[in-house]
Amino acid sequence: MGTDRRGFIGKAFGGVAAVGAVASLYGMKRTWDMLPSVKANGFTTLDMTKYTKYNHNYIEKWRGKPIFIIRKSPQMVAEMKSNSNKYKKQDQQRDIFIAGSHFLMCIGICTHLGCIPNYQPEDQNYLCPCHGSIFDFSGMVTKGPALIGYNIPPFKRDGNKLILGLDSPEYQKLIREHATQNEM
């Protein structure tokens, strides 16, 4: 009877050790997995050919922030290129030109206090509901209290796609030319 008891205790200990080993491996794997917050800080790829409507505010998400995208109509582009005092050369420099179209692509957060403005297609501008800042369809401030235009996230062009979160010479050129700041 002693050997049967000894065998049972050995098998029971072996079973408990196996369950403990599996639980330990599972716990180790969980610590090696990326946290959701780290995954959210990754890259977002935008296929710009899917934004087909003119003067429509598409909203994507990158790093927990709204990204506003507008495919500008030929009339909007012509209005920007006119000699109107309403638009500056800087507004045109903010455009991203892909697949024969001009796009606004920016972080959709008001630079005054961090609200999320609403797009008004009939006026072709963004209105911040909190304090009344107005941004034009190039992301520049036309009425305060916000002092600077929408920020443009770092991006890299890959054909007709934009990869948000990667730095590129095109993005650096926008920053160098102060295209993300309003000269009020």
N, C-alpha and C positions, 0 to 999 in steps of 0.2 A: 504494500500500500504506500510506502514511502516514496517509491520511484514514480508512481502515478501522480502523487501530490507534487513532487518535485517537477515533473514534466509539465503539469498544469500551471504551476507558478511561473515556470520558464516561458511557456507560451503566452500567458497573460502579460508578463513583463515585456516580452517581445512585441505583442500587439499594442500595448500602451506606448512603447518607444517608437513604433512605426507611426502611430497617430500623432505623436509629439513631433516627429521629424517632418511629417507632411505639413502640420500646422506651422512649424518654424519656416519651412521653405515658402509656404504661402505668404506668411508675414514678411519675409525678406523680399519676395517679388513685389508685394504691395508697396514697400518702401522704395523700390527701384523705379516704379511707375511714375510718370510725370503727374504732378498735381494739376487739377483743372485750371488753376490760375496760370500755370506755366504754359499749358496748351493754349489758353486764350491769348497769350503773348506771342503766338506764332505768326506765321505769314498767312495772308489771305490773297487768293488769286481771283482777279476779276476779269471775266471775258467781256470786253467792251463791245463786242458785236451783238450781245443780247439786249443792249439798251437801245431799242429801236425808236421809241417815241421821242419826238421833239418836245422841248419845254415841259418835261415831266421829271419830277424829283424822285429818283430811285434812291432807296436807302439800303445800304449794306452795313455790316458790322465788322469792326476790326479792333481787337484788344479792348472789347467792351464799349467802344465808342461808335456813334453813328457816322457813317460815311455818306455824304450827299453826292449824287452823280446826276448831272443834267447833260443831255445831248442837246447842244444848241442848234436851233433852227437856222437856216440861211439868213433869215431876217434878223435874228439876234446877232449873228456874226457881222452882217452888214452894218447894223446899228453901232456895234463896237468899233468898227473901222471908220465910221463917219467922223467928221471933224467936230462932233458934238463935245461940249465941255463935260458932259455927263460921264463919259468914259475916258480913261487915260490909257496911254500906251501900256502901262503896268497891268491893266485889266486883261489885255490880249496876251501878255506874257504868262498869265496864270493858266491859260488854256492848255489842255493836253490834246494833241492832234493824233487821232488813230483812225485808220480805215476810212479816211476822207471826211471825218467829222471832228468838230471841236467839242470838247467835253470840259465841264467843271467837275473836279473831283477834289473834295475837301472834307475835313473833319467838321461835322455838323454841330458844333458846340459854340454858342455865343462867347465871344472873347471878352465880354464884360463880366458876367458872373456865372457862366457855365450852363445857361439854360439851353434848351433845344428849340431853335426857331422853326416856324411853320412856313412852308413854301406856298406862295400865292401865285398860281400860274397866270391869272388874269393880269397881274401887275408885274410879273416876271421878277419877283423878289422874295426875300425871306423876311418875316416879321417875328421878332422875339417877343413873346407874349408877356414877359415879366416887366421889362423896362422900356420897350418900344424901339429898340435898335432895328434898323433896316439894313439888309445886305442885298446887293444887286445879284444878278445871275452870274457874276464872275466871282462872287464871294467877298466883295469889297464893301466896306461900310459906306452907306449913303446918308444915314442919320444915326446919331449917337444915342446913348452914352458909350457904346462900344467904340474903342479908338482904333483898333486894327481889324483887318479882315480875317476871314476864316483861315485856319492853318491848313496846310497841305501835308498829308502824311508822307513819310519816305516811301518811295516806290521805285520799281525797276520795270522797264518795258520788256516784254517777251512776245514779239509779234503783235497780235491784236489783244494781248493780255497785259494786265498790270499786276505785279506782285507787290502787295503792300507789306511794308516792314523791312524791305531791302533798300539799301542806299544805292544811288546810281549817279553818274555824271549829269544826267538830265535833271534829277532832283536837286543836286548841288547847284546847278545853274539857276534854278528857280530861287533858291535861297540867296545866292550871291547877288542876284538882281533885285532883291528885296520884294519879290513877288508875293510873299506872305505877309507883308506889312503895308498898312495904309499910311500914306503921307498926308495926314490932316494938318 
